[in-house]
């Protein structure tokens, strides 16, 4: 069986055109997903490798959404591979992850930030998946409504509707937990 013929120059040109300009965004999103600089770099590299392999099949529309979809799928696969570690000793794994997140903060900032972050994370985590996905893409990763719609394969209006409903649910959750008072973080 012979290998498919790949136009290396076209592949490199397309990669340089569509992927390279998005590297900073990819890293920023990966950092927010993994909450660890080393894991973020690994995830970006994995995303770029997958994008390079598939670049000649990419139609050129919405490269950021395309790359973030690749990243999301790569992260899902990475999490699946890491689950055995969580199952062996979940307390030690979660403690290690918490320690990695808190290295750069002073004691007061750490307490305030961790309380608010925990409330927000809990509010987002309590959302149904269809709302949570939209919040992660638009509010956390900074995609436009159109890019999020393409990444999720839903209409733009649906993205807008779900985002509005998700934000309302998050706000109510934060108000009921005391982390959000009179329209502002407590």
C-alpha positions, -999 to 999 in steps of 0.1 A, spaced: 0 0 0 15 34 -10 15 65 11 -7 94 -1 11 121 -19 13 153 1 23 187 -13 47 197 14 49 233 3 12 237 2 9 221 36 36 244 51 20 275 35 -15 267 48 -1 259 82 18 293 83 -13 311 71 -39 295 93 -22 280 124 8 301 132 -11 334 138 -33 316 163 -5 301 185 -8 328 213 -46 323 214 -41 285 215 -17 288 244 -40 311 263 -69 288 259 -48 257 267 -36 274 299 -72 281 310 -82 246 302 -53 228 318 -43 253 345 -7 242 341 19 258 318 36 225 309 3 208 302 -8 238 281 24 237 260 19 199 255 -18 205 245 -8 233 220 19 211 205 -6 182 201 -31 206 186 -6 220 161 6 185 151 -30 174 145 -37 206 126 -6 202 104 -17 167 95 -52 179 86 -44 213 71 -49 203 35 -84 192 43 -92 225 60 -115 249 39 -99 281 53 -130 294 70 -128 302 107 -93 289 115 -96 298 152 -128 278 157 -113 249 137 -81 249 159 -101 252 191 -122 222 181 -90 202 175 -77 214 209 -110 204 226 -109 169 211 -72 166 220 -79 176 256 -108 151 258 -84 123 247 -57 135 272 -82 135 301 -93 100 292 -57 88 293 -51 105 327 -82 90 344 -63 60 358 -42 84 379 -73 100 393 -88 66 401 -57 54 419 -54 83 442 -79 112 436 -70 131 467 -33 132 459 -39 142 423 -63 170 432 -40 183 459 -11 183 434 -32 202 408 -43 228 435 -7 233 445 4 240 410 -24 266 406 -15 286 438 22 291 434 21 327 421 -3 343 446 1 359 480 -19 345 510 -47 372 509 -51 371 471 -51 334 472 -79 331 497 -101 357 479 -94 344 444 -98 308 454 -132 315 470 -145 334 440 -130 311 415 -145 281 433 -179 298 432 -176 306 395 -163 271 387 -192 256 407 -217 278 389 -203 269 355 -200 232 364 -237 232 375 -247 242 340 -261 216 316 -234 207 291 -249 226 261 -248 258 281 -213 251 296 -198 245 262 -210 279 249 -197 297 280 -163 280 277 -160 289 240 -173 325 241 -166 338 276 -135 318 285 -118 312 252 -129 344 235 -145 330 204 -170 351 184 -206 338 183 -200 326 147 -168 307 156 -185 291 186 -214 282 164 -191 265 139 -171 247 166 -203 233 181 -222 228 148 -252 248 159 -267 281 146 -253 314 158 -287 324 173 -286 292 194 -252 302 207 -265 337 217 -296 322 233 -277 296 253 -251 321 264 -277 345 277 -294 317 296 -261 304 309 -250 338 321 -283 343 339 -280 309 356 -244 317 366 -254 351 380 -282 335 401 -259 308 414 -233 334 424 -259 356 441 -273 327 460 -238 317 472 -230 352 483 -201 356 458 -220 381 438 -238 410 455 -258 439 438 -244 430 403 -208 429 414 -184 402 427 -183 402 465 
